[in-house]
Amino acid sequence: MKDRTLPIPLDARRRATRRAALATALALVLLTGGSALAGHDDVGEKWQAQGPAPNTEGQTENVTPDNQVVGAVHVVVAHPTSPSTLYVGSVNGGVWKTTNATSNNIKWKPLTDDLGSPSIGALDMDPSVPSHKTLVAGIGGFSSLGRLRGAAIGLLRTTNGGESWTVINGGGTLLGKNISGVAARGNTLVVSVNTADAFTFPNIGIFRSADGGATFTQISVGNGAGTGLPGGVANDLVGDPLNPSRLFTSILFANSLGGLNGVYRSDDTGATWTKVSSPAMDALLISGVTSNVEFAVGRHNNVYAAIANSGRLAGVFRSGDGGATWTAMDLPLTNEGSLIGIHPGGQASIHLSIVADPTDAHIVYIGGDRQPLFNEVANPPLSDFPNSIGAVDFSGRLFRGNASSPAGSQWVHLTHSSSLGAPGGGTASSSSPHADSREMTFDAHGRLIETDDGGIFRRSNPRDNTGDWTSLNGNLQVGEFHATTSDELSNIVFGGTQDIGTDVQDLPFDLEWSTLLGGDGSDTAVDDVSNPAFSTRFSSAQFLQAFNRTFWDAANNFLGFDFPTRTPIGGSPAMVAQFYTPVRINNVDKNRLIFGANNGVYESQDQGFTVLRIGAGIVVTGNPSDPIGYGATGNPDILYLGTTDDVWVRTAAHPAPLVLSATFPGNGTGRAVRDIAIDPDNGNQAFAMNLGGVYRTQDAGATWTDVTGNLLTFPITTPRSLALARTSEGDAIVVGTVGGVYIATADDGFAVWQKLGEDLPNTHVFELEYDASTDTLVAGTIGRATWKQKKLSETIEEINNDD
């Protein structure tokens, strides 16, 4: 999650013109990697991908083509001889492959959609296999969205370039462990673990298998007796490209075992280790302070280590003799009225990348989080763009270092203007990739490949300032959509995302989208019924910044926007927004909105221009989530809210109170209410969901019925979203989870569940919305963007007839 604000883009008019032109059971799953259990049949149509793949006009600068971005890509592996072949692992969207990375129309193929977890924390190509088709992926949670991930199932291995995969967990040893690095060397597999479901020293550190993954032994234990490697957190694991037996890692949280924090090297593929860090490095490796350590090993016996403390780069060190001795380099800085490093956002725990140049033993490249404003730290604030290197947006923060240069002049910027800043820095076209760098490598043609929260990018001529950044995102459909809304007037999907803003589909069922608002997208809503000529869409950035209404016609042409002021009335205090503030529009009176603020519940009667606090001290769960049901035929005032493990209900207009539903089955369980769905035609009926199941009320929360039924017999790890579909063939309740989408009809009392549809990737379904005008269910996922399920009424008819 980020903390940055951007207004409605100034080029909205140009984008509108372009749109006008366009408009013409679980244990079995963990062990096998499967996505369903035997004995359950799927119903319904196949899910259809909706994109974005890619999203144009994203938060990059002068990147071709079209400033394309997608969601976060955590790791990348380049084929050693073919510049056309790349593999990437996304934070919650699985592993992907392209074989035409050098073309102008890059096509990516998803490789792991049906496996047990989409969360890729590490990826390595086995250098001992001449075909270059054996890769191992490590499952780990590295999402900027609160480290959200799927089940920690261990490793995935392919021997045929990704066509098929085997799940490896060492007989269960790797289950529950967050894998931060992997080294594949034939039958020897070495992994680093930085955290675990049960965070204790026996569950973190370095683990090694000598039998192809059948069993794993923990190498980092105690004070390192027997292996030389003490117990502790291992943030990274890298190998020497010319000596596959040589590995580097770091160990933290070993101070209680004798001050053994440090950098360690193995020369026998991880069996034994030697501490090689210098006293200067050890002084920076501080338990509870060091947030990340990343390594880069070159092809000239050179090694680089980047150490981050308290979220910011604290030291860069180089060894020219394989780690035997080390020299500190300068820190990369620019002068923005004060000296600012590569982590203005303080996010080095995830956003820190480093790679050694493949030809020059003294050159290294490093990436941080975002560009700073000029005078960012001034007090009073004088912040503004452009900054000292010509950045005009919160885009990528990357540098090139030369260890042979004199101290004080070792770094130049790798982005933006070549005429500003330090000599030799910049690009030909003042270009920059997306912010929040995660990993870098080189392709077979010597071009720099970088991944970040906006996908994957390439830098030509990285050793001088004549190159530029280009997007390699192509049709890569990865993206973390925590808010997804369907505009029934135009049959368009839009939504709020992690770090690629609020995005809008260009045409119905089109994979190409456009960015409306940068930063982190917040909750979204739409009024698509009040005026037959246009719809009104609501969106904002984090903390409800730039909260706006945009106006669109039936062909999805952008008509304009304004900024509702949310002025407090009736003695209400100013609204204090949550990072992701839940926003819900009334089902029957589209002038009315509910905001789940950090200092209470606010209601607006005029689409957000004025707000009245109606629930002081009641904080709707928004992490991100939006458990709100609001308004029904005959009672637009009825309101349901989910707060932690409670449900609150109001049955009449304010000042009628919000009343805690004392009979809700989740009370006191600690299980957060994930979502609420109200019957828009009968406000007394609503559904609420938590990790334990689904519950129905038919009397406005006075009593509840457990309708979980057989739902938890499916491979569900976390129920996340809920929708009620009222169709011509009957009603159904639909639940989105990490293990698919499930449906139960009114004919079965909403308690007999079946899996809905095929081809939906195994990732978090964070948002579900039924579009009655098109009889379509829309799903927003954390990792694989948005999807649609058509003809839901026919599916309900099929289920009811089978009964």
N, C-alpha and C positions, 0 to 999 in steps of 0.2 A: 504494500500500500504506500502511496505517495502523499506528499503534502505540497501540492503546487496548483496554481489556479490559472486558467486561461479563459478569456472571453469567447463569445461567438466569433468564429473566424471572419476576418475581414473579406475573404474571398468567397463569402456565402453566395453572392450574386452570381459569380462565375460558375459555382458548383450547381446552382439552381438551373442555369442555362444548360449545363451538361445533362442534368437529369431530364430536362424537357426533351432533349434530343434522344435520350435513351428510352423515354416513354413512348416515343413513336415506336444343496446346501453348502454353506460357507466353507467349511473345512475342505470339502472336495474341490471347491473352486481354488482355494489357496494352494493346494497341492498340484492341481492339474492345469491351472490357468484358465479353466473353462468359464463360460459366462452364464450357464444355466444348469439346473439340476435335472436329473432324469425324472420323468413322470409329469412334467409340466409342459403344456402346449402353448405356443404363441398364438395370438389372435390379431387380426387387423392387417392393415397395409404395411409395406416396408417404409421405414423412416427415410425421409429425403433431406439431404444436406441443404442448408440454406446459406451457409457462409457466416461471416465474411471470409473469402478466399480469393483475392485478398481484400483488405480495406485500404482504399486510396485516400490521398490527402491526409495521411497520418502525421504524427508528431515527430517528423524528421525534417531535415533542411536540405533542399535542392537535391534530393535523392531520386534517381531514375530507376524504374519508371513510376511516375505518378505518386511519389512519396508513399509507396506501398508498405503497409505494416500488417502483422497478424499478432497473435498472442505470444506469450513468453516461450522462448526456446532456450533450454538450459545448457545443452551440450551438443557438440558437433564433432564428427569424425570425417576426415577427407581421405579418399582413396589415394594411396601413395603414388600411383602412376597415371590415373585417369582424372583429369580436372573436371570431368563431367559428372563424376559420381561423388555424392555427399550423403551422409547419414546425419540426422538430427534427433535428439530426444527432447521433447517439450515437457513443461512442468506437470501438466495433467492431460496431455493429448497423445502420449505414446511416442513410438519411434516411427520415423518417416525416412524415405529414400528418394533421391532423384538421380537419374542417369543422363540428364541434359542440363546441368548447371551452367554450361557455357552458352546456352541458347538465349534468345530473346523472349521465349515463352516457356518458362520453367514449369515442369510438371512434377509434382510430388506424389508419392504413393504411401498411404498409411500401412504399417506393417504389423501393428499389435493391437488393433481395435477390439478384438474379441478375447484378449487375455485378461488375467485377473487384476491388473492394476495399470493405470495409464501414467503413473507418476515416475518420470525418468530422472534419476539423480546422477547417473554416471554412464559412460559409454566408451568401449574400447574395442579396437580391431586387433585381433590376435596376430602379432608380427611373425609368429612361428609357422603360420599357414600360408603357403605361397599363393593360393587362390585369392587371398584378401576377401574371403567371403565369410569368415568366422568372426562374429562380434558378440560381445557380452554387454548387456545393459543392467545397471543396478537400479532398483526401485528406491526412490527417496523423495521426500517432500521438500521442495524448494520454491514453492509458490510465494510470491509477494503477498498473496491473499491469506495471511495468517498461517503459512506453511501447510495449507490444505493439501492433502494427498489421498490416494486410494490406499488399499491394504498393502502393508509392507511384506511382500511375498518373497523377497530375496533377489534372485537374478533371472534374467532371460538370456538364453543363448541360441544363436542361429549359426548353422554351418553352410548355409546356402544363400547368403546375401539377404536374408530377411524373409524368404518365402515361407519358412516355418520356424517355430521357436520351441525351446524346451525350458520349462520352469525348473530352476535349481535353488534349493534352500538348505542343502546339507543335512537332510533328515530333520529339518525344523530349526536348525541352529540359526539361520538367518531371518526367520520369521520375526516380524516386529522391529526390525533394525532398519534405520535410515541410512542408506548407502550413499556415501559422498564421493567415492572413487573406486575404480576397478582396474585390475591389470590381468589380462588374459594371456597365458603363456602355455598353450597346449593343455595338458592335464592339470597344470598348476594354475589356480585361480586365487588372487589376493584381492581383498576388499577392505576399504576403510569405512568406518561407521562413526558418524558425528553425534547421533542421538538415537534414541530408541523409545518404543512404546513404554517400556519400563526403564527409566533412565538411571541405571546403576553401572558401575565400572565393569562388571562382567559382560555387559551388553554393548559396550562401545569399544572403539579402538580398531585394531587390525586383525582380520580373520583370514586363514589360509587353508586351501584345499590342495592336496597332491593327488587326488583321485578323480579329477574331473568334476568335482562338486558333490560327490556322494556324501562326503563328510567334510566338516570344517573344524579347524583348531584355532582357538584364540591365541594369537601370538603376543599381544600386548596385555600383560597381566602383572599384577603386583609391582615389584620394583624392577622388573625386567630380567630377573634371574633366569638363565637358561636360553633366552632369546635376545637379550640386550634391549628389549623394547618394553618400557613400563606401561602400566595401564593409564588410559585417559582418552580424551576426545581426539579423533583423527579427522581433520577437516578436508584433507586432500591426499591423493595417492597418484604419483606420476612415475612413468618409466623413462629410461634413457633410450632414445630412438636407435642408437647404434649398439647398445649393450642391453638386450632384453632382460638380463638377470639383475640389472641395477634398478632399484626403486627408491623413491624419496617420500617421506611423510613427515608430519609433525605430531607431537603429543602434548596435550594440555590437561589440566586438572590433575597433574601428578605431583604438585607441590607437597601434598601431605605425605608423599612417599620419598621425600628426600630432595626436593627441588629438581626433579628430573624433566621438567618441561623443556622441549627442544626440538630441533630438526634431526631426523634420523635417516640413515641410508642403509639399504640392504644390497649386498652383492651376490646373494644366492636366492633370488626370486622370493624374498620375503621370509625365509626360514629364520635368519638371524639378522640383527641390526646393530649399527654403531651410531652413537650420538656424534654428529658432525657440526652442530651449530656453534658459532662463536659466542664469546661472552656478550658482545653487543647485541646479538640476536636474542640470546637468552634473557637479556634484560627487558626485552619487549614482549616476551612470551609469558604473559601474566594470567594466571587462572582467574576467571571472572571478569577480566578486562579484554583479553584478546578475543575478537569476534570472528576472525577468519585468518587462515594462512593458505596461500596458493603458491604453487611451484610451476616453473617452466624449465625444461631441460633441452639444451640445444644439441647440435650435431658436432660440437667442437670441444667436448668435455666441459662445457659451460652450463652452469645452473643458476637460476634466479629464484629468489624467495620474496614474496610480498606478505608483510605482516600488518594486519589491521587491528587497531584497538579502539574500543568504544564506537564502532561503526565507521571509523575513518582510517585511511592508510597511515601507518606509523613508521614503516621502514621498508626499503627495498635493498636487497643484498645480492651480490654477484660472486660466484665462485668460478674461477677459470681452471680449476684442477679437480673437477668432479665432486666438489663439496668438501675437500680437505681444508681449504682456507676460504675466507669470505671477506669481501670489501663492501662497505656501505655506499650506496649511490645517493644522489640527491633525491628529494621528493619532488614529483611533478607539481608545479604550481603555476597559477597566473595571477596577475595583479588586478584585482577588481576593486581598487581603492584600499584593499588589504589583500594579503596573499591567501589564495583559496586553493585547496588541493583537489583531488579527484573525487571526493565524496562530500559535496555540499549538502547532500540529503542525508548523510550519516548512515548509509545502507550497505556498508561493506560486508556485512554478514552473508549476503547473497551476491551483491553486485561488485565483484572484483575478478577481473580476468587478467591473465598474463601469458605471453608466449615469446619464445626466443626466435630471433631471425634465423632462417635456415641457411643463410650464406655468410653473414657477417657475425663473427663470434662476440662482438661487443654491443650489438643492437638488440634491444628488447622492447616490447610493446605492452602497454598496460591500459586497462579500462576501469572506470569507476561508475558512479551513478548518473548524475545529470549536470548540465551546465549551470553555473551560478549567474545570477543577475549582477550587474555592475553596482557596487556599493551595497551588496546584499546584507552585510552585517552592520550597516550604518545605523546609528540611533540618534535622532529619529530616523526611520527608514527612508532611504533615498533610492530604493531599488528601481532598476530599469534595465531594458535591453536597448541596443546591443551591448554585450560585454566586451572585454578587452580583445578577444580574438574574433569578434564579429558574430557571435551567436545571437540569434533573435528569438530563440525558443528554448524550452527545457529539453534539449536533445542530448546526444551522446557526449560523454566526457572521456576522451582517449588521447594517449600520448605515445610518442616514440622516444626511447632513451638510448644514449650512446655512452657506454661505460668508459670509453677511451677519451671522452671529452673532459676538459678541466672541470673540477667541482664548481658548481654554481651555474653550469651551462649544459647539463647533460640531457635535458628534456625539452622537446618541442611538441606543440599540439598537433594532433593527427586529424583534426577536423577544421572546418570553417575557413577563415580567410588566410591566404598565404602572404598578404601584405600587412598584416597586423601581428602583434605579439612577438614571440621570440623568433629570431632568424631561422629560416628553413622549415618552419611549421606551416600547417594548413593544407588546403586542397586547391585544385584548379578552379572549382566552381563554388567554393564556400559551402561544401556539402558536409552533412553529418548524419549518422544513423540515429535510430531511436535511443533513448536513454536506457540506463541500467544494464550495463554490460555483464555478461555471465561467462562466456568462454571465447577463446580465440585459437585459431590454427591457421595453417597455410595449405592451399590446394597444390596440386602437382605442377602448376604453372608459376608458383611463387607468389600468388596473390593472397592477401590477408582475408580470412573469413572470421566474422565476428557474430556472436549471438547475444541477444538481449531481450528485454521485455516486449520488443516490437517485432521479434522474429529473427531473421538471418540476413546478414549484409556482407558485401565484399568491397574491399578497398584495393584499387589498382595502384601500382607503383608506391607501395607503402614506405619505401626507403627515402622518398623525396616528397616535394610538395606539388608534383605534377599530376598526381592521381586523384580519383574521386570515389565516393561511396555510391554503390548501387544496391538495390533491394533484390534478394534472391527468393523472396517469399512466394511468388507465383501463386499456385492454387493450394498452398499449405493452409488447411483449415484447422488451426489451433487458436483458441481464444477463450478467455475466462469471462463468461457472461453470467453475472449474478443478478441481473435485471433484464427481462425480455418482455416486450410488449408488442401486440399485433394491432395494427391500424386497420380496422375493417373497411373503412372507406376506400382505401387504396390497396388493401391486401398486402401491406408492407410490414416487415418486422424491423424493429429497432430496439436498442437496449443499452444498458450501462455495463462497462467492462472493467476489469483490472488493467489499468495503465494504458489502454488504447482508446480511452474516452467513451463518449456516447456515439454510437455508430448507427447508420441508417442504410438499409437495403435499397439498392437503386431501382430494381424492378421486382415484381412478384416472382418468387422462386429463383432469383438471380443470386449467384455466388459473389458477385462484386458489390461491395458496400462503399460508403463514403463516411468520413469522419465529420461529425457535427460539432463536437466539443472535445477539447483535449483533456489531459490529466487522467484521473480515475473517474469513470462514469459512476453516477449514483443511481438511485431508483428512478424508474420511468413510469409514465402513465399517459393515457390518451382520452380525449373527448372526441369520438368519431360519430356522434349521433345528433348533436345539438344543431348543427348547420349542415345541410346537404351539400353545400358548395365546398366546404373545407373541413379539415380536422385540426384539432389543437393538441399538440404533443408537449408533454412536460418532461424536462430533464435538468440535470445539473452536474457539476463536478463534486469532488469530495467535500464534506461539510456543507453541502447545499450551496456551494459557491457557484455564482453565475446561474442561479435557478432561473429557468426561462420557460416561456411558451413559444413554440414555433408553429407556423401555420402552413398547411399543405393541401393541395387539391387532390382530386381523385386519381390523377395521373402521377402523383408523388412529386409534383413540382413545388419547390420551396417558394412560399409567398411572403414570408417575413417573420419577425420575432419581436418579443418584448420581454421585460424582466419584472415579473410580479414582486412587489416590495416586501411582502410578508410583514406589514406594519402591525404591531400588537395593538389590540383594542380591549376595552372593558377592564383596564387595569392590569392586563397580562404583562409579564416581563418579556423582554426580547427573547426570541427563540435561540436556544443553544443547540446547534446541530450535532448529531453523531457523525462519525466519519462516513458511514453509510446510513443515511437517514431514511427510514421507511416512509414512502409516500403512496397514498391510495386514493383514487378518485371514486366518488359515489356511484353506485350501480344505476341509480335512477335520476339523480339530480347532478348533472355534470358540472355545475358551478361549485360543487362542494369537494373539498380535499381534507384528508387527515394527514398530519405530519407526526411521526414518532420521534420527537426531539429528545435530546439528552436531559432536558429539564422538564419533561412532561409531554402530554399529548395536546396537540393544537389542531383546531378545526377552522377551516376557511369556508366562507359562503360565497366567495367571489374569485375563485380560481387562484388564490394565493396572494391577492393584493392586501388583504387584512387577515389577521389570524387571532383566534381567541384560545387561551389555554383552558382546556376542559378537564385535564387530568394531571394536576400537580403531583410530582413524585412517581408517576407511572411511566416507565421507560420501555417502549416497545422493543423487543429483541431486534437488533439490526447489525448483525456481525459477519457478513451481511445477510439479512433476512427481512421479510416484510409480512409477518403474521397479522394481517388486518383484514376483516370483512366489514364492508360498509355499505349500508343501504339496500332496501328491497322494495318491491312494488307494495304500495300501501303503507310503508314505513321507511322513508328515506333516512330517518334518524337512527335506526338500529345500527349498533357498532359492536364488533368483537375485536379484542386485542390480545396478543400473546406477549407476555413479559416473563422472562426466564421460564419457570415451569407452571405459570399461572395463566388463566384466561379471565379477562374482564369483559363485562357486557353492559351496554347501555341500550335501553329499549324505547326511550323517548327523547325529545329534543332537550338540549341543554337549557336549563340547569339540572335536568335529570342526571343523576350521578352514574359514573362507571362503577359497577358492582363486581366484586370478586366472585367468580363461580366456585363456590365451596365444594361442589360435587365433581368438579373436573378430575378425572382419574390420575392426571399427572401431577397434581398438587403435592409438593413436598418430595418429589422423586429426584429432583435435580436435573431432570431431562427437559431441556429447553423446548418450548413450543416452536416448531420449525415453520409452520404455515397454518393458515386458516382459510377455509373456503365457505362463503355464505351462499345460500340459495337466493338468487336475485328475485325470485317470484314469491318466496316465503321466508321472511326474515327470521322466523322462529327456528328454521332448520339451518344448521351449520356443521362443519366438520373441522376438527383440529387434529394436528399430528405432532408427535414427538418421536424420540428414538424407540419408545416402547410400543407404538402402534398408532392406530387411527380411531378417533372417537367422534360420535354423532350426537348432536342434541336436536330435539324437535320442539323444545319449549324454551328457547332463548337462554340456554345454559342452566336451567333449573335442575335438569337431570341429563345424564350422558349414557350412551350405549357404546360398548366396545365393539367396533366392526373390523378389528384387525384380522379376524378369521384366519385363513391360511397364509396370509401375506408373508409372515416371517419364516415360512418354510422355503422361500426362495432365497437365492444367495444375495441377500441385502446386507450391506455393511452400514449404511447410514441413510435413512429416509430424509429427504431434503425439501420436497416441494409437493404441493397439493392443488388440484383443480376440480371443480364440479362442472360437468358438461351436461347441459340440458338440450337434448336433440329431439328430432321428430319421432325417433324410435324409442325414446325413453331416456332416463337419466343415468349417469355414471359418475363415480368418483375415481380420480386418477392420481397415482402417487409416483413421484420421481425419486430415484435412489441412485447409489453408485452402481447398483447391479441391474439397471434397466428401469423401465416405466411399467406400472402395473395398473390394472383396471378392474373395477367391481361395479356391477349394475344394480339399479334399484330393485329389479325383479328378484335378485338374490339378497335383498336386504343390505346391499353395499358391503357384504362380508365374504363373498366368494371371489377370490382374486385370480387373475390370469396375466401373464406377461403380454405386453402390448407391442406388437410389431417386431420386425427383424431389422438388422443392419444399424442399430443405434450403438455407437461405441460405448465401451464400458468406462464411463466417467461420471462425475457428479452431475445429476440433473437438478439444477438449482432453481429453476423457474418453469412453471407450466401455465399455459393460458389457452382456453378454448375460444376459438373464433367462430361464433355461431353463423355468421353470414357465409362463410366458406366451408363450414363443417370440418374445421381443421384444428388439430391440437398443435400448439407451438411449444417447443422445449428449448430452454437456454441451459447450456452446460458449462461447467467449469473445466475447460480443457479442449473441448471439441466444438465450441461455438454453438450455432443454433440449428435446429432440425424441425421438420414438420411431419405430422401423421395425418393423412387425408382420410376423408369419408368415415369419420368416427361414428356417425349414426348407423352406417351399414355394419360396423363392427359390433355395436351394441345390439342391433337386430340379430346378428349371427350368434352372439352369446345367449340372448334370450331364447332363440329358437332351439339352440342346442340343449337348453335346460328343459 
